[in-house]
């Protein structure tokens, strides 16, 4: 894999355990707020992971994983 990265780009890398429980829209909200608050990368990552953890316990959360399970059940 090759990426062209420019100055001030932000890369979000996560495992399926995180990305299954966080919607892209949530990340798109968290990152600009974190930048505005001048959070360190570790603090920003912690916020994203905490949302993933919270969503993983919420059986009614609309997450990528929940949508994938629903699609499989409809087959």
trRosetta pair geometry for C-beta under 8 A, 3 or more apart (Angstrom, degrees):
i j d omega theta_ij theta_ji phi_ij phi_ji
3 11 7.6 83 133 -104 164 128
5 9 4.9 -139 -159 58 79 147
5 11 7.0 -40 -114 -51 127 119
6 9 5.1 106 57 -33 64 114
10 31 6.1 148 111 -161 158 132
10 35 7.8 -102 -60 -71 149 122
12 27 6.0 61 -146 -168 173 139
12 31 7.4 -92 -63 -79 126 132
12 48 7.4 177 -148 -120 119 169
14 17 7.9 -121 161 65 95 66
14 18 3.8 -93 177 76 127 133
14 19 4.9 146 93 -45 117 92
14 22 7.7 1 102 43 171 131
14 48 7.4 -119 -80 133 141 132
14 52 7.9 -178 -172 -67 146 156
15 18 5.3 97 56 10 70 94
15 19 6.9 -156 96 5 33 93
16 19 5.7 -64 -130 53 35 100
16 20 5.4 47 166 -35 71 106
17 20 6.3 -41 -135 24 17 113
17 21 7.5 -13 164 6 47 112
17 52 7.3 87 134 162 68 136
18 21 6.7 -90 -165 46 29 92
18 22 6.1 -13 163 9 73 120
18 48 7.0 47 -174 135 124 102
18 49 6.1 -60 -119 -109 117 71
18 52 4.6 -61 -144 -107 64 168
19 22 6.3 -70 -124 50 33 91
19 52 7.9 -23 -40 -112 20 130
19 64 6.7 -22 147 48 72 149
20 52 7.8 85 64 -151 65 106
20 56 8.0 65 95 -95 101 96
20 63 6.5 56 148 147 59 121
20 64 5.6 -124 -146 78 41 101
20 65 3.7 51 177 -56 100 114
20 68 7.8 -68 -141 20 94 135
21 51 7.6 173 125 121 94 70
21 52 4.1 104 84 -153 113 72
21 53 7.6 110 113 -42 151 19
21 55 4.2 157 178 88 98 117
21 56 4.7 -39 -111 -62 156 82
21 61 7.3 38 -155 110 83 145
21 63 4.9 -23 -132 -150 45 148
21 64 7.5 -99 -51 39 18 86
21 65 6.1 -14 -69 7 63 125
22 26 5.3 -118 -169 72 82 131
22 27 6.1 82 146 -49 119 96
22 48 6.1 31 -127 -173 165 85
22 51 5.5 84 -108 101 105 110
22 52 4.7 -56 -41 -78 105 87
22 55 6.7 163 -75 26 54 150
22 63 7.3 7 -29 -138 16 102
22 64 7.9 -11 64 5 37 109
23 26 4.7 101 60 -2 81 99
23 27 7.4 -150 97 -1 47 82
23 62 7.3 17 -59 107 134 85
23 63 6.6 -133 -52 -128 83 53
23 64 6.6 153 -97 -37 61 86
24 27 5.6 -56 -154 38 39 110
24 28 6.1 39 150 -21 70 108
25 28 5.4 -53 -144 38 33 115
25 29 6.6 33 154 -20 64 103
26 29 5.8 -56 -153 34 32 109
26 30 6.2 28 153 -19 67 110
26 48 7.8 129 122 -131 104 75
26 51 5.8 -180 162 151 141 156
27 30 5.7 -57 -140 38 33 109
27 31 6.1 32 165 -24 68 108
27 48 6.2 35 -108 -122 86 117
28 31 6.6 -42 -132 28 24 109
28 32 7.5 17 170 -6 53 105
29 32 7.1 -71 -163 38 26 98
29 33 6.6 16 154 -10 64 117
30 33 6.0 -71 -155 42 30 109
30 34 6.0 29 156 -22 70 112
30 44 7.0 130 144 -160 104 82
30 47 5.4 173 -161 119 127 125
30 48 5.9 154 104 -78 162 80
30 51 7.2 -122 -67 -14 145 148
31 34 5.7 -58 -146 36 29 112
31 35 6.4 29 157 -20 65 105
31 44 6.7 56 -115 -163 61 126
32 35 5.5 -52 -146 35 34 112
32 36 6.3 37 154 -21 66 104
33 36 5.6 -54 -150 36 32 113
33 37 6.3 19 155 -8 66 110
34 37 5.8 -63 -145 46 31 103
34 39 4.1 -66 -166 36 88 130
34 43 7.0 167 -147 104 113 96
34 44 4.1 85 -178 -105 160 102
34 47 6.5 -161 -79 32 123 150
35 38 7.3 29 -179 -78 34 36
35 39 7.4 -69 -63 34 25 85
39 43 4.1 -125 -172 89 106 124
39 44 4.9 133 107 -55 126 84
39 47 7.6 -5 175 -11 168 131
40 43 4.8 94 54 5 76 103
40 44 7.1 -145 94 -4 39 88
41 44 5.7 -57 -148 38 32 111
41 45 6.1 33 154 -19 67 108
42 45 5.7 -53 -145 38 29 112
42 46 6.3 35 153 -24 63 106
43 46 5.6 -51 -149 32 31 116
43 47 6.8 34 152 -21 62 100
44 47 5.8 -51 -155 30 33 112
44 48 6.8 29 150 -15 64 104
45 48 5.8 -57 -152 37 34 110
45 49 6.2 29 154 -15 69 110
46 49 5.8 -57 -142 41 30 108
46 50 6.1 34 157 -24 65 107
47 50 5.8 -54 -146 34 28 112
47 51 6.8 28 155 -18 62 102
48 51 6.0 -56 -157 33 32 109
48 52 6.6 32 147 -18 65 105
49 52 5.4 -51 -150 36 37 115
49 53 6.3 39 151 -20 68 103
50 53 5.6 -50 -146 36 33 113
50 54 6.3 35 154 -19 65 105
51 54 5.6 -52 -145 38 32 112
51 55 6.1 30 157 -16 66 109
52 55 5.9 -59 -145 41 27 108
52 56 6.3 33 155 -29 63 106
53 56 5.7 -53 -149 27 29 115
53 57 7.1 17 157 -10 60 104
54 57 6.4 -70 -163 38 31 103
54 58 6.5 22 148 -19 68 114
55 58 5.4 -62 -143 37 38 111
55 61 4.3 166 -153 169 82 167
55 63 5.2 120 162 -75 129 130
56 61 8.0 -49 -46 43 18 149
56 63 8.0 42 -80 -55 51 172
58 61 3.9 86 94 -35 114 109
61 66 6.4 177 90 -25 69 148
62 66 6.2 -122 -138 73 32 138
62 67 7.1 49 -170 -52 72 99
63 66 4.6 97 50 6 78 102
63 67 7.0 -144 91 -3 41 86
64 67 5.8 -58 -149 38 31 111
64 68 6.4 33 154 -21 65 106
65 68 5.7 -55 -149 35 32 112
65 69 6.4 31 154 -18 66 104
66 69 5.8 -53 -149 35 32 111
66 70 6.4 34 152 -21 64 107
67 70 5.6 -52 -147 36 33 114
67 71 6.5 36 153 -21 65 102
68 71 5.7 -51 -150 33 32 112
68 72 6.5 31 152 -18 64 105
69 72 5.7 -56 -151 37 33 111
69 73 6.3 32 152 -20 66 107
70 73 5.7 -55 -147 36 31 111
70 74 6.5 29 155 -20 64 108
71 74 5.9 -61 -152 35 30 111
71 75 7.3 45 149 -38 61 94
72 75 5.9 -39 -163 5 37 117
